[in-house]
Amino acid sequence: MTDSILAAKTFHWDMAHRLGDGYTSRCRHLHGHRYTAEVAIESDGLDSHGMVMDFGEIAAVCDGWIQANLDHATLVCERDQGLLDFLRTEENRHVVVGFNTTAECIVTWLANVLQDELDAHAHLAARSVRIVRIRLHETPRSYAEWRRT
């Protein structure tokens, strides 16, 4: 058995969305959440300081991307033409994605985007620093979780 050490940070942001693709419950209406994501990272061994990754660097890379792109934005599916037209006309901050914006789809997408951000740093990629879990809370009592398998 090998030991595994994770380092994790929690991030918060405000973002709007609505569910489409024929979804009929109240979440089909545009609404917002105070999202919370716990991002857990591991690597092939610890660095020279005895860390998986410095907590400040996790925040700079992951939360930096989240704040720059998602905070106070609307996440909108490319198939939601009515909402896209409104957001563009009003010049509202928005991010277009190719999926229905469920918590399950958002957390999967976020795992891929944030891993790409980590991989862009050669010193992290050289140590195979990787996201192994993200727990995305849409509300304090509801979350979706992505895990590397």
C-alpha positions in Angstrom: 0.0 0.0 0.0 1.3 3.5 -0.8 0.5 6.6 1.1 -1.3 9.5 -0.5 -1.3 13.1 0.8 -3.9 15.6 -0.4 -3.8 19.3 -0.1 -7.2 21.1 -0.4 -8.5 24.6 -0.5 -12.1 26.0 -0.5 -13.2 28.7 -2.8 -16.4 30.8 -3.0 -18.1 32.8 -5.8 -21.5 34.1 -6.9 -22.8 32.9 -10.2 -26.1 32.7 -12.0 -27.5 30.0 -14.3 -30.7 28.2 -15.3 -31.4 24.7 -16.4 -32.6 24.1 -19.9 -33.0 21.2 -22.3 -36.7 20.8 -21.4 -36.2 20.9 -17.6 -39.6 21.9 -16.1 -39.0 22.5 -12.4 -38.4 26.0 -10.9 -34.6 25.9 -11.7 -35.5 26.5 -15.3 -35.7 30.2 -14.2 -32.6 32.3 -14.1 -31.3 32.3 -10.6 -28.0 32.6 -8.7 -26.0 30.7 -6.0 -23.2 31.3 -3.7 -21.0 28.4 -5.0 -18.4 26.7 -2.8 -15.8 24.4 -4.3 -13.4 22.3 -2.3 -10.5 21.4 -4.6 -8.2 18.5 -3.5 -4.8 18.1 -5.1 -2.1 15.4 -5.0 1.2 15.0 -6.6 4.0 12.5 -7.1 5.7 13.2 -3.8 6.2 16.3 -1.9 8.2 19.3 -3.1 11.5 20.5 -1.6 9.5 22.3 1.2 7.5 19.2 2.1 4.3 20.3 0.3 2.0 18.8 -2.3 1.5 22.4 -3.4 1.7 25.6 -1.5 -1.8 26.7 -0.4 -1.2 30.2 -1.6 -0.3 28.9 -5.0 -3.4 26.7 -5.1 -5.4 29.8 -4.4 -3.5 31.9 -7.0 -4.1 29.3 -9.8 -7.5 27.9 -9.0 -9.3 30.8 -7.3 -7.5 33.2 -9.6 -9.2 31.6 -12.5 -12.6 31.3 -10.8 -12.7 34.9 -9.7 -11.5 36.2 -13.1 -14.0 34.1 -15.1 -17.0 33.0 -13.0 -17.5 35.4 -10.1 -20.7 37.5 -10.7 -21.1 35.9 -14.1 -23.9 33.9 -15.7 -23.0 30.4 -16.8 -25.1 29.7 -19.9 -25.5 26.7 -22.2 -24.8 27.5 -25.9 -28.3 26.1 -26.7 -30.1 28.7 -24.6 -30.4 31.3 -27.3 -32.9 33.5 -25.5 -30.7 33.9 -22.5 -27.6 34.4 -24.7 -29.4 37.1 -26.6 -30.4 38.9 -23.4 -26.9 38.7 -21.8 -25.2 40.0 -25.0 -27.7 42.8 -25.5 -27.3 43.9 -21.9 -23.5 43.4 -22.0 -23.8 41.1 -19.0 -20.8 39.1 -17.9 -21.3 35.5 -19.0 -19.5 32.2 -19.8 -20.9 30.0 -22.6 -20.6 26.3 -22.2 -21.7 23.2 -24.2 -23.7 21.6 -21.5 -26.9 22.0 -19.4 -25.6 23.9 -16.3 -26.4 21.3 -13.6 -24.1 21.0 -10.6 -22.9 17.6 -11.9 -21.9 19.1 -15.3 -20.4 22.2 -13.8 -18.1 20.3 -11.4 -16.9 18.0 -14.2 -16.1 21.0 -16.4 -14.5 22.8 -13.5 -12.2 19.9 -12.9 -11.0 19.9 -16.5 -10.5 23.7 -16.6 -8.6 23.9 -13.4 -6.4 21.0 -14.3 -5.5 22.8 -17.5 -4.6 25.8 -15.4 -2.3 23.7 -13.2 -0.8 22.0 -16.2 0.1 25.4 -17.6 2.7 25.8 -14.8 5.8 23.7 -15.8 7.0 23.2 -12.3 3.6 21.7 -11.3 3.3 19.6 -14.4 6.8 18.2 -13.8 5.6 16.8 -10.5 2.3 15.5 -11.9 0.3 17.9 -9.6 -3.3 16.8 -10.2 -6.8 17.5 -9.0 -8.3 14.3 -7.5 -11.5 15.6 -6.1 -13.8 18.7 -6.3 -16.9 19.0 -4.2 -19.1 21.7 -5.6 -21.8 23.1 -3.3 -24.6 24.8 -5.1 -26.3 25.4 -1.7 -25.2 24.7 1.9 -27.1 21.3 1.7 -26.6 20.2 -1.9 -23.4 19.3 -3.7 -22.0 17.3 -6.6 -18.6 15.7 -6.4 -16.1 14.9 -9.1 -13.4 12.3 -8.4 -10.4 11.2 -10.5 -10.7 7.5 -11.1 
